[in-house]
Amino acid sequence: MPSIFSNDSALLPAQIWEHYSDWPSVHPVKSIFNELIQAVVDAKGEGIGASHSTPTSQELEALEQGARRLVSAGVQDGWGQAHRDKWTHSRLADWNEDPFFKICSTVMGLKRGAPERELIERDYLMKQFLSMHANAWSDSAKAILYAAAQAASHEVSRTCQGRSEVETSAKLTERIGANIHRIIDAVNASATPLPSGVFLDFGSASMQGWRDWQGADFAIVVGTTVLGRPMYRVALFQAKWEIARGKTNVSHGDGGQLDEIHSTGMGYYVSYPNTFHGRAFFTTVRPVPDVFRSVWESEDPPSFDIDTCHDRGQAAWDFAAFLAIAMTSQDDLSCGRLFPNAQAVSDVLSLGRDKPLVPHVLAMDMTGALNVHEMVQRLKFKGFDKVTSASALSILDAVGPRTDGPQQDRPGRPIK
C-alpha cells in the first residue's frame, strides 16, 4: 500500500501513524492512548457508562444511534462479530478464567447465555472505549479529540457525583484540555508528526469565579472545513445532572434559561448521568431546539422534565462522539453556528458584554488554515483570565515547509 506521507523516508516506522498498530506499547503517544482507554474501562467496571440489566427504550435508541454514527464516520469496528461469536460460544470455564467476559458482562449488564440480539443492542458501550484506539479513525486529530473527551466524560461521571453542574463542567473542560495537551506534547517530543493533511492546534480560555446570567457552562470551538471552506463551528453547552434515571430538568428561571440559550442558535444540553443502583449511563448531548420542542409541545402547563436520551427528535449523542463527529462535520450546517475567523468567534462569545458569554472555552483547529492561538488571545482581552495553546506538528512541518495554505495566519509555521 503506498504511503500517505509526502516524505516518509525521513521517518522511522515507529514515527508513522500508518504503523500505529505495530508501535510498542511504551511508545509515548500510544501509551497515553492506552492509559485513557484503561481509565474508561476502569470507570465502566465501576458501573459508569454501563447499562442496567433492563435498559429503557430511550437508552437503547441512544446506543443504536451511537453505533450507527461511528459507522457513518468510518470508525473501525473494534467489537464486531468476532467478539460476539466469542461470547455466544463461550463455556463456563471461559467465564471463570477470561477477564474479557467479566468486562462485557459488567458493561452491558448481561449474564452468560444472553441472546446475541441483546449484545448487538448494547455493543456501543464496548465500542466507546474500543474506538479510542488511534488507528480506529482515518483522521488522527479526530482520534485525539474523541479519546480525550471520552476519558474525561467517564472520569467526571465517576468523580463528580453530587457536585454542582458548574464544578463538573469546569472539571470536564479541564480534563479534556489536559488529555489533549498530553497527547500533543508526546507527539512533538517523540517526533511522531501527524499524517500529511492532518492538523491539530488547540487552545483553551477560562474565567475563574464568575458565571454569566445566561447560564451556558462552556463552549466548544472547532475549526473544520465546511463545504470546502475553513470555518469555526461554535457550540454552547448548558449542563444538567439527571434528576431521575433518563430525566433532567430545564426549568431554571421558569424556562428563561432555555429561552436564552435557544436564542443563540448554537445551544446544546449536556446531561451528566447520575448513579442509580450502582450504574450510570454515559454523558449525552441534545440540541436545544429538540429540548425546546419537548417542553413546549408537551401538555399545558409544560413539563420541564425532559429525557436525556431521546424525545421528539433525534437520539441524543454520546458527548465524545458529538465533539469528534458532529462538530467536525464537513457538510452539516445545522450543528452549532459557523464563523469565518477568530475575531468573529471572540466577538460572539462576548456579545459586547463586560463579561464573557461562558466561563470556559475549548478551541481546536483541524484545517491548518485557521488560528486558534489568535482566537484565545482575543478572548483574553474579552475578560478571560487564563489562556493556553499548543500545536501538534504535522508531517509537513516535521520534514519540510508547508505550501498548502495561508501560513501567515499560523504562528510558528515555516513560511516558504
C-alpha positions, 0 to 999 in steps of 0.5 A: 500500500503506498504511503500517505506521507509526502516524505516518509523516508525521513521517518522511522516506522515507529514515527508513522501513524500508518504503523500505529498498530505495530508501535510498542506499547511504551511508545509515548503517544500510544501509551497515553492512548492506552492509559485513557482507554484503561481509565474508561474501562476502569470507570465502566467496571465501576458501573459508569457508562454501563447499562442496567440489566433492563435498559429503557427504550430511550437508552437503547435508541441512544446506543443504536444511534451511537453505533450507527454514527461511528459507522457513518464516520468510518470508525473501525469496528473494534467489537464486531462479530468476532467478539460476539461469536466469542461470547455466544460460544463461550463455556463456563470455564471461559467465564471463570478464567477470561477477564474479557467476559467479566468486562462485557458482562459488567458493561452491558449488564448481561449474564452468560447465555444472553441472546446475541440480539441483546449484545448487538443492542448494547455493543456501543458501550464496548465500542466507546472505549474500543474506538479510542484506539488511534488507528480506529479513525482515518483522521488522527486529530479526530482520534485525539479529540474523541479519546480525550473527551471520552476519558474525561466524560467517564472520569467526571461521571465517576468523580463528580457525583453530587457536585454542582453542574458548574464544578463538573463542567469546569472539571470536564473542560479541564480534563479534556484540555489536559488529555489533549495537551498530553497527547500533543506534547508526546507527539512533538517530543517523540517526533511522531508528526501527524499524517500529511493533511492532518492538523491539530492546534488547540487552545483553551480560555477560562474565567475563574469565579464568575458565571454569566446570567445566561447560564451556558457552562462552556463552549466548544470551538472547532475549526473544520472545513465546511463545504470546502471552506475553513470555518469555526463551528461554535457550540454552547453547552448548558449542563444538567445532572439527571434528576431521575434515571433518563430525566433532567430538568430545564426549568431554571428561571421558569424556562428563561434559561432555555429561552436564552440559550435557544436564542443563540442558535448554537445551544446544546444540553449536556446531561451528566448521568447520575448513579442509580443502583450502582450504574450510570449511563454515559454523558449525552448531548441534545440540541436545544431546539429538540429540548425546546420542542419537548417542553413546549409541545408537551401538555399545558402547563409544560413539563420541564422534565425532559429525557436525556436520551431521546424525545421528539427528535433525534437520539441524543449523542454520546458527548465524545462522539458529538465533539469528534463527529458532529462538530467536525462535520464537513457538510452539516450546517445545522450543528452549532453556528459557523464563523469565518475567523477568530475575531468573529468567534471572540466577538460572539462569545462576548456579545459586547458584554463586560463579561464573557458569554461562558466561563470556559472555552475549548478551541481546536483547529483541524484545517491548518488554515485557521488560528486558534492561538489568535482566537484565545488571545482575543478572548483574553482581552474579552475578560478571560483570565487564563489562556493556553495553546499548543500545536501538534506538528504535522508531517509537513512541518516535521520534514519540510515547509508547508505550501498548502495554505495561508501560513501567515495566519499560523504562528510558528509555521515555516513560511516558504 
